[in-house]
Amino acid sequence: MSSSPIRLEGADVRLELLALGATLRRFEVRLPDGSWRNIVLGARDVGDYLGANRYLGMTVGRFANRIAGARFSLDGVTHDLDVNEPPNQLHGGTDGFHAREWTVAGQGADWVEFTLTSPDGDQGYPGELTVSARYELVPGGAQIAYRATTDAPTVVNLTTHPYFTLDGEDSGRDTDDHVLTVHASRYTPNHGDGIPIGEIRDVTGSAADFRSGRRFGAARDAAEAEGLTRRGGWDHNFVVDGTGMREHCRLTGPDGLTLIVQSDQPGLQVYSGEHFDGTQVGTSGIAYPRRAGIALETQHFPDSPNQPSFPSTVLRPGEEYVATTRWLIG
């Protein structure tokens, strides 16, 4: 397991990356006074990424989010997957892409590209999948671009899993006073296990309406009153308005620092970090309290292979999967 970080340094943004999980470990932004602030959660020790701190800023796949019953059918063939959140699969399985040491295929002063080959049958998925993840600095922020090809029909849904706190990773505070705006007129309500019920529901008049911006803690309390929360918080997929590269959401911290997330993906998972309990220690050495960060995961919808009304995640030979996300400082 490699423990050597890769750093990309710009005038106003600095990234620290790991080959383990093609991970975004630190995302530092320059403040108006010239100081730097790290706005993503990360594990202090590299080995912790495979323990209590799994998924922090890591690449998840072959299928991000959940697949009901850890199985799906494609072209008349049923594929049984690794079960790691019984009875379902979460984020590609126990030995998903987050747990792999990716290869550094190339790098420059402001970019690095990681590659990975996932063999046929990996965690139950058909086809050999060849994947690349390219991080690079862009004006005002950073970008991740995923590409994948296959030698047999399969399903693919890749994302980075960063938890953001605009107070700073070392603040020791929760994110209740952050303001979240999500450009989504609809969302996919869940069963209690996080699997979508299959409905695409209008957010109008509900706690799931973030279109005008809402204080995150107050929105969670409203969702709890409406019976929408999962494990006491948000863990929901939003159907982002529009198509192509567009703004998915923006998050503003108590002191006005703003993160803008753009992507070409159809959905955005918002997870409020309910599992943090003070046992996870971050890059600064500070323990993370409950709701220490908000995960904003650009993605295809959960359980898409089993939901014919959702956008398709099928990838076939001769096609290329492409997914791009930008994080900009406003």
C-alpha positions, 0 to 999 in steps of 0.5 A, spaced: 500 500 500 502 506 497 503 512 503 506 517 498 501 523 497 501 526 490 500 534 490 497 539 485 499 546 487 495 552 484 495 559 486 489 559 489 487 551 490 492 545 492 490 538 492 493 532 495 491 525 492 492 518 494 493 512 489 489 508 494 482 509 491 484 514 487 483 519 493 482 526 494 485 527 501 486 534 501 482 540 498 486 546 500 483 553 498 486 560 499 482 565 503 482 572 502 487 573 508 492 569 504 491 563 509 489 556 507 483 552 509 482 544 507 475 543 506 474 536 505 475 530 510 480 525 510 484 520 514 490 521 518 493 515 516 493 511 510 491 505 513 484 508 516 481 509 509 480 501 509 477 502 516 473 507 520 474 512 514 472 508 508 470 512 502 472 519 505 474 522 498 475 516 495 473 513 488 467 508 489 465 503 483 464 499 479 457 502 481 456 507 486 451 507 491 446 501 492 444 496 488 437 492 491 438 485 493 446 485 490 443 483 484 441 485 477 439 482 470 442 484 464 440 482 457 436 476 460 442 474 465 442 475 472 448 477 476 449 476 483 454 481 486 458 481 493 453 483 499 456 488 503 450 492 506 446 486 507 442 484 503 444 490 498 451 492 495 454 499 497 459 502 493 461 496 488 462 491 494 467 490 499 473 490 495 470 496 490 474 501 487 475 505 493 480 499 496 484 498 490 491 501 489 490 505 482 496 506 477 499 513 476 499 513 469 501 520 468 502 526 472 504 534 471 504 540 475 497 541 475 494 534 473 495 526 475 491 520 472 490 514 475 488 507 472 485 501 474 483 494 470 477 491 473 477 483 471 470 480 469 467 477 475 470 483 479 465 483 485 460 479 481 460 484 475 460 482 468 466 484 463 473 487 464 473 494 465 478 499 464 478 505 468 481 512 468 481 517 473 484 524 471 484 530 477 486 536 474 486 544 477 482 548 473 481 556 474 477 557 480 478 550 483 479 542 480 476 537 476 475 529 476 474 526 469 472 518 469 473 514 463 471 507 462 471 501 457 468 494 457 469 488 453 462 485 455 456 488 457 456 491 464 453 497 468 458 503 471 456 508 475 463 512 478 463 518 483 468 521 488 466 521 495 468 527 498 465 530 505 465 538 505 466 542 511 467 549 509 469 551 516 475 547 515 477 540 516 480 542 523 474 546 525 471 540 530 464 543 528 458 540 524 455 543 518 448 545 521 450 552 519 452 551 512 447 553 507 445 548 501 442 550 494 441 544 490 438 545 483 433 539 483 426 540 482 425 532 483 428 527 488 428 519 488 425 517 495 427 511 499 425 505 503 429 505 510 435 501 507 436 507 502 434 503 496 429 508 491 422 506 491 422 507 484 418 514 484 421 520 481 417 525 486 417 533 485 420 537 491 415 542 491 412 544 498 417 538 501 423 539 506 427 536 500 426 543 496 433 546 496 432 550 490 432 557 494 438 555 499 436 552 506 440 552 512 442 544 512 440 543 520 434 546 519 432 542 513 434 536 516 429 537 522 424 539 517 425 532 513 425 529 520 418 532 521 416 529 514 419 522 515 424 523 510 430 522 513 434 516 513 438 514 520 436 521 522 439 525 516 439 526 509 442 520 504 438 522 498 439 522 491 436 528 487 434 529 480 438 535 477 435 539 473 437 540 465 443 536 462 450 536 460 455 540 464 451 544 469 451 547 476 448 541 481 449 545 487 452 550 491 454 550 499 456 556 503 459 556 510 458 560 516 463 565 514 461 566 506 466 561 503 462 558 497 463 551 494 460 550 487 459 543 484 458 542 477 457 535 473 454 532 467 451 526 471 444 526 472 443 525 480 446 528 486 447 524 492 446 528 499 449 525 505 449 528 512 454 524 515 450 521 520 455 515 521 461 520 524 461 519 532 468 521 534 472 515 533 474 517 526 480 522 526 482 526 520 488 529 517 489 534 522 488 529 528 482 532 530 476 527 531 470 528 527 463 529 530 456 527 528 455 531 521 462 533 520 462 534 513 456 533 507 457 528 502 456 531 495 456 525 490 455 526 483 452 520 480 447 516 476 441 514 481 441 508 486 439 501 484 439 504 476 440 497 474 433 494 477 429 501 475 427 501 468 425 508 469 431 511 471 437 513 466 441 507 464 447 505 466 449 500 461 456 500 458 457 496 452 463 494 448 465 500 443 462 505 448 466 509 452 463 511 459 465 519 461 463 522 467 466 529 469 465 533 476 468 540 477 469 543 484 469 551 484 470 556 489 465 562 489 
